[in-house]
Amino acid sequence: MKRKTLAEQVEGGEESLYNHGVSWWRGRLIGKGGFGSVYLANVKKPKSRNRIYPPVMAVKSAEVSVSSSLQKEKEVFNHLYGCPYILECYGEEITTNKDGEMVYNLLLEYASGGTLADLIKKSGGHGLPESDVKKYTRSVLQGIAYIHSLGYVHCDLKPANVLLVSTKSDEFVPKIGDFGLAKKIEKSKKRKLFSYLGGTTSYMAPETVVDHIQEPPSDIWALGCIVYEMFTGKSVWDVKPNMSTEQLLKKIGNRYELPKIPSEISKDGKDFLKGCLAKKPTFRFTAEMLLNHPFVSGLDNTKGSEFGEILEEGWMDPIVTLPDVENEFCASSYSEDWSFISEEGPSSSSVDEKSGVSQFQCP
């Protein structure tokens, strides 16, 4: 008889007495991916002043023997903390299921607003208002700039990995999540003979498809695809229903084929997209350059702005909703989230005098 997975055990109620954390209860299954499964979790003593977790969390879980992706994601989160546009990780914990097997758990913020992909889907193929595109774009850009400044590349940016986190005023702040494929920026210019290629096909940059290069410009290309999708409600590539992955990869890698910039959007919007979707990575804008672009530079993501008042202290009680999960092309995906961020200030960058490297400071 085939052994049941942890997700099947939880769904069947067989894990009711097992596999909970020291201070949290494992709830219903809310998502699945190549990495494992995602569950809703509630703290055991939500009113305790000494609790270290919010009342509700999302828990990514996999048996320890197959949890390398989750453990890698935890290592990345160890470096990417303190930015209000990046999903917060509360820690890790090992639990034991009813068969005595050890399970690795990654404790994360829960997104009561779902994902940017869900929001785009609700537009019915028409896209979002340009004012919304601007504010979401700026927030994601601030997260990307922070990631790059700390020497990482996300490698799987897409609407499904941008999570909408609730604030006190019932607005939602976009946060970048899912760092299972993230990697350190390679300082050596020597290309590896056998480099790992990961991500979601339709958001891959041309240099990723052709030369297996995934560096900061690759994330900027993916951002362009996300912005295009927010504007139009459609993929940046004209993907036919019967198009194979191989055909799509060939289309992306074709040096003469460029995404068509929507004619109905503003001049600043068109120019912004062109800065992201340049075929040659050397011609693409950096995240910090884009933050100064007229399309988003006039926005102020501070208290009282489009996102309303951000939490300054304490934990929020979220609305518990989470849509289905997308898992595509080696991507360890999950639509996660919850919410806690401090009051935001204007973004800034400085230069380390010793290294000469620009250090982006997240608000």
ChimeraX attribute file (.defattr): number of C-alpha atoms within 10 A of each C-alpha:
attribute: neighborCount
match mode: 1-to-1
recipient: residues
	/A:1	3
	/A:2	4
	/A:3	7
	/A:4	10
	/A:5	13
	/A:6	23
	/A:7	21
	/A:8	13
	/A:9	15
	/A:10	20
	/A:11	14
	/A:12	11
	/A:13	11
	/A:14	13
	/A:15	19
	/A:16	16
	/A:17	11
	/A:18	16
	/A:19	22
	/A:20	21
	/A:21	18
	/A:22	11
	/A:23	13
	/A:24	19
	/A:25	20
	/A:26	22
	/A:27	20
	/A:28	14
	/A:29	18
	/A:30	21
	/A:31	24
	/A:32	21
	/A:33	18
	/A:34	16
	/A:35	22
	/A:36	23
	/A:37	20
	/A:38	27
	/A:39	24
	/A:40	24
	/A:41	23
	/A:42	21
	/A:43	20
	/A:44	15
	/A:45	13
	/A:46	18
	/A:47	9
	/A:48	9
	/A:49	8
	/A:50	8
	/A:51	13
	/A:52	11
	/A:53	19
	/A:54	23
	/A:55	19
	/A:56	28
	/A:57	29
	/A:58	27
	/A:59	31
	/A:60	25
	/A:61	26
	/A:62	26
	/A:63	21
	/A:64	17
	/A:65	10
	/A:66	14
	/A:67	19
	/A:68	15
	/A:69	17
	/A:70	25
	/A:71	18
	/A:72	16
	/A:73	21
	/A:74	21
	/A:75	13
	/A:76	20
	/A:77	20
	/A:78	13
	/A:79	12
	/A:80	19
	/A:81	17
	/A:82	15
	/A:83	19
	/A:84	23
	/A:85	27
	/A:86	28
	/A:87	33
	/A:88	25
	/A:89	21
	/A:90	18
	/A:91	14
	/A:92	18
	/A:93	14
	/A:94	17
	/A:95	19
	/A:96	16
	/A:97	19
	/A:98	14
	/A:99	9
	/A:100	10
	/A:101	13
	/A:102	16
	/A:103	19
	/A:104	23
	/A:105	29
	/A:106	21
	/A:107	23
	/A:108	26
	/A:109	24
	/A:110	32
	/A:111	30
	/A:112	24
	/A:113	28
	/A:114	28
	/A:115	30
	/A:116	22
	/A:117	22
	/A:118	19
	/A:119	18
	/A:120	22
	/A:121	17
	/A:122	13
	/A:123	14
	/A:124	12
	/A:125	15
	/A:126	15
	/A:127	21
	/A:128	21
	/A:129	13
	/A:130	15
	/A:131	13
	/A:132	13
	/A:133	20
	/A:134	20
	/A:135	22
	/A:136	24
	/A:137	22
	/A:138	25
	/A:139	22
	/A:140	23
	/A:141	22
	/A:142	26
	/A:143	27
	/A:144	27
	/A:145	25
	/A:146	27
	/A:147	26
	/A:148	23
	/A:149	20
	/A:150	16
	/A:151	16
	/A:152	22
	/A:153	24
	/A:154	26
	/A:155	27
	/A:156	28
	/A:157	29
	/A:158	26
	/A:159	23
	/A:160	26
	/A:161	26
	/A:162	30
	/A:163	33
	/A:164	30
	/A:165	27
	/A:166	28
	/A:167	22
	/A:168	17
	/A:169	12
	/A:170	15
	/A:171	15
	/A:172	22
	/A:173	27
	/A:174	29
	/A:175	28
	/A:176	29
	/A:177	30
	/A:178	25
	/A:179	27
	/A:180	25
	/A:181	23
	/A:182	20
	/A:183	17
	/A:184	15
	/A:185	15
	/A:186	14
	/A:187	7
	/A:188	7
	/A:189	6
	/A:190	7
	/A:191	11
	/A:192	10
	/A:193	7
	/A:194	7
	/A:195	11
	/A:196	10
	/A:197	17
	/A:198	20
	/A:199	24
	/A:200	20
	/A:201	19
	/A:202	20
	/A:203	24
	/A:204	26
	/A:205	30
	/A:206	25
	/A:207	19
	/A:208	20
	/A:209	18
	/A:210	14
	/A:211	12
	/A:212	19
	/A:213	19
	/A:214	28
	/A:215	22
	/A:216	23
	/A:217	25
	/A:218	26
	/A:219	25
	/A:220	27
	/A:221	26
	/A:222	25
	/A:223	24
	/A:224	24
	/A:225	27
	/A:226	28
	/A:227	26
	/A:228	25
	/A:229	24
	/A:230	29
	/A:231	23
	/A:232	20
	/A:233	21
	/A:234	19
	/A:235	17
	/A:236	22
	/A:237	18
	/A:238	12
	/A:239	14
	/A:240	8
	/A:241	6
	/A:242	7
	/A:243	10
	/A:244	11
	/A:245	12
	/A:246	10
	/A:247	12
	/A:248	17
	/A:249	18
	/A:250	15
	/A:251	19
	/A:252	25
	/A:253	20
	/A:254	14
	/A:255	13
	/A:256	8
	/A:257	12
	/A:258	15
	/A:259	17
	/A:260	13
	/A:261	15
	/A:262	14
	/A:263	9
	/A:264	10
	/A:265	13
	/A:266	12
	/A:267	11
	/A:268	13
	/A:269	24
	/A:270	16
	/A:271	15
	/A:272	19
	/A:273	26
	/A:274	19
	/A:275	20
	/A:276	25
	/A:277	29
	/A:278	20
	/A:279	22
	/A:280	12
	/A:281	19
	/A:282	9
	/A:283	13
	/A:284	21
	/A:285	21
	/A:286	20
	/A:287	27
	/A:288	20
	/A:289	11
	/A:290	23
	/A:291	22
	/A:292	12
	/A:293	18
	/A:294	14
	/A:295	24
	/A:296	22
	/A:297	12
	/A:298	13
	/A:299	17
	/A:300	18
	/A:301	23
	/A:302	17
	/A:303	14
	/A:304	11
	/A:305	12
	/A:306	17
	/A:307	21
	/A:308	17
	/A:309	19
	/A:310	26
	/A:311	19
	/A:312	12
	/A:313	10
	/A:314	10
	/A:315	15
	/A:316	16
	/A:317	15
	/A:318	22
	/A:319	14
	/A:320	14
	/A:321	13
	/A:322	19
	/A:323	16
	/A:324	14
	/A:325	19
	/A:326	18
	/A:327	19
	/A:328	15
	/A:329	14
	/A:330	16
	/A:331	21
	/A:332	25
	/A:333	28
	/A:334	28
	/A:335	32
	/A:336	36
	/A:337	34
	/A:338	29
	/A:339	30
	/A:340	23
	/A:341	22
	/A:342	15
	/A:343	15
	/A:344	18
	/A:345	12
	/A:346	11
	/A:347	17
	/A:348	13
	/A:349	14
	/A:350	11
	/A:351	11
	/A:352	10
	/A:353	8
	/A:354	6
	/A:355	7
	/A:356	9
	/A:357	11
	/A:358	15
	/A:359	17
	/A:360	22
	/A:361	18
	/A:362	23
	/A:363	19
